[in-house]
Amino acid sequence: MNSTFDYAIKLLLAHEGGFVSHPKDPGGMTNLGVTRVAWQDYTGKIASEADMRALTPDAVKPFYKTRYWDAVNGDKLPHGMDYCLFDCAVNSGA
């Protein structure tokens, strides 16, 4: 099947929002749906608030592809089901 990842990531990012750092949010500092802890784990580097604020859709696209899309074998799923499982993996874990 042809990959629909580029379309799926656009849909996902439209709902994930921008930078937030609310003290009552268990995810902590987050931008474009990516938590600081997950970003640091992915990059292997400490991420400052400035680093998190600077994240762009292009910067987080490989993160989402590796961590979630590939984890659910998005390219092998029927259209529609690919996005559904991708979104579930992002919000509940792959």
Steps between C-alpha positions, in 0.01 A plus 500: 500500500607857447584688817246750623728618780533854363122538506469333841760724662319811373176376657673411825686828538183698435366356826814492712543875541797713587720554802356443848661470839225470758607390848199267533563328166666165570666515158685812601648729238352409162505638146319360197395209721859404582589496868838620614582157646413323174698753294806462723474122476471521121788745449721380784549862608366721777231731361464848642177695494640693204567171319144385562351831389708483181359165384342513156280255310800408284713435809247270669394313186783240524424458873137412427594278205751295697324484835141451392434456127765236448415338835144427380616410147301791359625439145353148505154599623193592294434871458302631794609221728858627467408840641274353767775277640762774463287744700427237765871419530587867547238546772515161672833347403612282216 
